[in-house]
Amino acid sequence: MMRELGGVFEVAVAAAVFAGASSFASPDAFLDGFAPAVVVLAAFSLAGAIVALAVPGRSRTGESVPVGSVSALEGAGRG
């Protein structure tokens, strides 16, 4: 759930930066807003990578869970 909210927030901020710094009057004016928006997206990506490195990983217990057949699917495909 947090990934989806983070993605929506990131797109909204990038769109706001783009809209504030650009216009559709000319290709140069369009690119004037595109560059700052890409910088903001790169900053969000860097922040996400730093947070991902700071979060502790899952610990492995060394025990594996046996996987068996699922009875509901055993008769699937038979006419």
SULFENNOR-V709215 format. One record per residue. PHI is phi in radians with two decimals (NA if undefined). OMEGA is omega in whole degrees, 0 to 359 (* if undefined). D_CENTER is the distance of its C-alpha to the mean C-alpha in Angstrom with 2 decimals. Layout:
phi->{PHI | PHI}
omega->{OMEGA | OMEGA}
d_center->{D_CENTER | D_CENTER}
This chain:
phi->{NA | -1.22 | -1.12 | -1.14 | -1.14 | -1.12 | -1.15 | -1.13 | -1.09 | -1.10 | -1.15 | -1.13 | -1.17 | -1.12 | -1.15 | -1.16 | -1.12 | -1.09 | -1.16 | -1.32 | -1.92 | -2.32 | -2.66 | -1.75 | -1.20 | -2.68 | -1.04 | -1.17 | -1.17 | -1.12 | -1.21 | -1.10 | -1.62 | -1.22 | -1.09 | -1.12 | -1.15 | -1.17 | -1.11 | -1.12 | -1.11 | -1.14 | -1.14 | -1.11 | -1.12 | -1.10 | -1.10 | -1.12 | -1.18 | -1.15 | -1.12 | -1.11 | -1.27 | -1.42 | -1.34 | -1.18 | -1.39 | -1.35 | -1.55 | -1.74 | -1.52 | 1.57 | -1.64 | -1.81 | -1.64 | -1.18 | -1.93 | -1.98 | -1.32 | -1.73 | -1.14 | -1.18 | -1.73 | -1.14 | -1.60 | -1.19 | 1.58 | -1.62 | -1.51}
omega->{182 | 179 | 181 | 179 | 177 | 179 | 179 | 179 | 180 | 180 | 180 | 179 | 179 | 178 | 179 | 178 | 180 | 182 | 181 | 186 | 185 | 172 | 179 | 183 | 181 | 177 | 179 | 178 | 177 | 180 | 177 | 177 | 183 | 182 | 178 | 178 | 178 | 178 | 178 | 178 | 178 | 178 | 177 | 179 | 178 | 179 | 178 | 179 | 179 | 178 | 180 | 177 | 182 | 182 | 179 | 180 | 178 | 177 | 179 | 182 | 181 | 179 | 178 | 180 | 179 | 180 | 180 | 179 | 179 | 186 | 181 | 183 | 183 | 181 | 182 | 177 | 178 | 185 | *}
d_center->{10.80 | 9.39 | 5.67 | 6.88 | 9.06 | 7.04 | 5.26 | 8.93 | 10.44 | 8.96 | 10.20 | 13.33 | 14.17 | 13.83 | 15.97 | 18.41 | 18.84 | 19.42 | 21.83 | 23.67 | 24.34 | 25.07 | 27.29 | 28.13 | 31.66 | 31.31 | 28.94 | 29.38 | 28.50 | 25.33 | 24.30 | 25.28 | 22.29 | 19.87 | 20.30 | 19.56 | 16.37 | 15.16 | 16.40 | 14.45 | 11.12 | 12.42 | 13.44 | 10.14 | 8.87 | 12.25 | 12.16 | 9.12 | 11.12 | 14.22 | 13.19 | 12.14 | 15.57 | 17.34 | 16.42 | 19.11 | 18.55 | 20.18 | 23.88 | 25.62 | 28.93 | 30.37 | 31.31 | 30.00 | 30.03 | 32.18 | 30.79 | 33.48 | 33.97 | 32.98 | 36.15 | 34.64 | 33.55 | 36.75 | 38.67 | 35.96 | 37.19 | 40.81 | 42.91}
